[in-house]
Each structure stands twice: as structure tokens, then as C-alpha cells.
Amino acid sequence: MVENEDGKARNKRATRQALRKAVLELGLERGLADVSVSEITSLAGVSTRTFFNYFDTKEDAALIELFEIDPEELAAFAARGSGADAWPDLSAMFAADADRAHREGQDLPRYMTLHARHPLLAARQTAHFSTFLTALADAIALRVGGSTRTRMRSDLMAGSCITAVRVGLEHWARDGARRPPGRYVHKAFDAFNEAFSR
């Protein structure tokens, strides 16, 4: 449960989660292409109009909700410490985000299965992440310095964050998702330590 959440916000979050769960269940059962919005809303117990208050398309409702790191958190990351300790801070931030997604009831392994079955959905997910990737690279650049050389390093670090999260979650799901996913994300980040922790 989100702290300090009022009843209206709690109801909206519950409706959103119900719609996402319906998309996941029907998509895995029959294939996302064969599922209609009306079937999704019927399973979720809401109107079609309500669906479009939350999502533009059924594919949007099937996206994995990772990288929910707000601009304030990125600004705080950019302002603290030095470039030398940026990579461990990024590791901790993304591990915490993976654990948050898991704690909030996102069925990450099953979403990953759905995405693996639908390449266009995986491509849409990548496009969804690209806006965040730019903001992340900007925050890293502020942390490590602003020269052309450090900008390339910042872009590489940002891209490596996304890769580390993806690979960490894939191994977590493969191992049966018994432990918090953040441990696997940390381990994937550790593979980049030699390149970025100096």
C-alpha cells in the first residue's frame, strides 16, 4: 500500500491494477492480439469508458511498470556524492525500483512471458523506456561532469542501467522468483563495476 494515500487515490490505483491484471490474464490465455478492450473491462468489472481514462490502448495496459523513478529522485541523485560513487548509487536505486514493482503486486515474470510472446509489445516497452533513458543520462551527466568525454560515459552508464535491470530480472524469473528481484538487479550491476566504479 502507498503511504498517505487517500480513498480516491486508492480506488484509482485498484482500478488501474484490475485492468492491468485482466490484460495480463487474457493476453497469456489467448494472445494479446485476440483480446478486445470490452473483454478486458468485463473481466475487470469496469466500463470501456473507464479503461480509456487510464490507458490509450490495451498494449499500454500491458507494459511493465519499471523505472518509476521520479524527476525529484533523479535530481537528488545528480546533486549528491561524486562521479566515482555514482554507479553504486545507481545500482541501489534500480534494485529498489525492481523491489517496489514486485512489492506492489506486479507479476513481473508473467509480464515478461507476455512480452516474450509479443515482439511488438517488447518494442513498445523499449520505446516507453527511451524517454526515461534520456532523463537518466542527463542526471548522470550532472553527477559525473559535463565534458564531451563524460557525456559519452553518462550515456553508456544509462544504457547499462537498463540492460542490468533487464538481465537481472530475466535471471530472477528463471530462478523461480523466490527472492526479492533487487538482489538479482544488484548482481547484474556488479558485472559493470570494473567499467563504472572508478
N, C-alpha and C positions, 0 to 999 in steps of 0.2 A: 504494500500500500504506500502511496505517495504521502509524505508528511505534509500536514497543514492543508490537505485537500478538502474543499467544501463538497457538499452533497451534489451540486450541479456538475462540478468538475469530475467527481467520482462516477456519476451516471454517464457522462460523455465518454470517459475512459472505458467504462464497462461496455458501452455500445460499440465503440471502436474495436475493442478486443473481441467481441462477439462476431463482428463482421469479418475480422481477420481470421478467426478460428473457422468460420464457415467456409471461407475461401480455401483455407488450407485443407480442411476435411474433404470438400468436394473436389478440389484440384488433385489431390492424391488419389482419390477414389476413381475419378473418371477422366482426368486430364483437364487442365485449365481451359483449353480451347472449347471444350464441350459443356462448360458450365455457364449459365446465364446469371445476370445480376439478380433477376427475380428469384432464382433458386437460392442464391446466397442470402438474400434478405428474408426469404421464407424460413430458412434454417436458423438464421439469427433472430427471427421474431420481430423484425422491424420493416418499415415500408421502403420501397425502392427510392423514394424521395430522400429518406434518411441516409441511405447508402451514399448518395451523391452530395450530401452535406459533409461527408468525411473523405471520400475518395473520388477521383475523376474516372478511374477505370478499375476493373477487377484486378488488373496487373499491379496497380498501385497498392491495392489492399494486400497483395501477396509479397510485397518487398520485406526484406529482413530489416528490422529497425535497430540497426547498429549505428555507431558513430553519432550518438545523440549527445554530443559534446557541444555545449552552447558557446556563443562568442565570448561571454564573460570568463568561462573556464580557459578558453584559448588565450585570452588577453592576460590572465593570471599566469599561465604557463610562460608566455613570452616575456613577462616582466621579472620573473624570479630566476635566481641562480645564474649559471653561466652556460656557454655553449658546451663546455666539457661534460656537464652533467644533464644535458638535455635528453639524451637517449634513455637513461634510466627513468626519468620523469615521464617520457612518452610511453614507455613500457607499462608503468604503473597506471597511467591514465586510461590506456586502451584495455588493459586487463580489467580494470574497474568497470569500464563500459560493457565489456562482454559479460561480466558477472551481473551487472544491472539488468541487461536484456534477459538473462536466464532467470533471475530472481523475479522479474515482472511477469513470468509465465510464458515468454515467447518460447515456442517449441523449436529451438534452433536446429536440431538435427533433422526434423521433418521439413522445415522450410528449406534446408539445404538439399534434401532429397527432391522436393518440388522444383527447385531451381535447376538441379542437375537434369531433370526430365524435360525442362523447357528452356532451351538455349536463349530464346528471345527474352525470357524473363531475367535470366542471368545478365544479359546485355543491358537490360533496363536498370537492373540493380547497379551495375558498373556506372552507368550514366548518372544515376541518383547520387552515387558517392563522389562523382567528379567535382561537384560544387564544393563539397566539404574538403576535398583534397586541396583545392586552391587556397581556402582559408587556413588550412593546416600548414601548408608550405609557407604562407605569409607569416604565421605565428612563429614557426621555426626560424625563418629568416631574421625576424626581430630578435630572437633569442641568441642566435649564433653570429650575428653581424650582417652587414648589408653589402658586401662586395660581390662582384660577379662570381667569384670562385665560391663564396659561401652560399650564394643563391643556388648554384647547381647542387651543392651539398644539401641544402634545405629541401629542394625538390626531390632528391634521391631519398632523403630521410622520410619525407611524407609518403612517397610511393611505397617505401619499405614498410611503413606502419600498416598500410592497407594489406600488403602481402602477408605480413606476420600475423595479422588478425585472421585472415582467410585460412592460412595454413594451420595456425593453432586450432581454430575451430574444426577444421577437417579432421585433424588428429584426435581432438576431443570426442567428436562424434564417432569416429572409427573405434575408439576405445570404450564405447558404450555410454559416454556422457555421465559417468558416475560421480566425478569430482567437479568442482566449480570450473567453468571454462577458462577463467582468468589465469589459472596455473599453466594451461597449455599456451595461452597467448604470451605469457611471460617467457616461457621456454622458447617460443618462436622468435621473440625479440632478442633473446640471448644469442641466437645464431648470428645476429648482426653486430654484436658487441665490438668485435675487432675493428669493424669499419667505422663505427659511430661513437664509441665511448672513449674518445680522446680529443 
